[in-house]
Amino acid sequence: NKAPQSSSNLKDAMKLYEHHYITGILEKSNYDKNQAAQILGIGLSSLYRKMEELEIQINEGDSQK
């Protein structure tokens, strides 16, 4: 995963935080996106949208679902 570069811009800082937070939840859920979305309190489609927006990629070997 390539995390966004750090910046003093609040918008960029929020994206960096979201990237790390969502990546951490995905790791904790063994890359089960349904479980990760439930933990995050968002819908599965919202998780996919966030992953695309934040350029979060999961290796096929890591992904359970």
Disulfide bonds with the S-S distance in Angstrom:
none
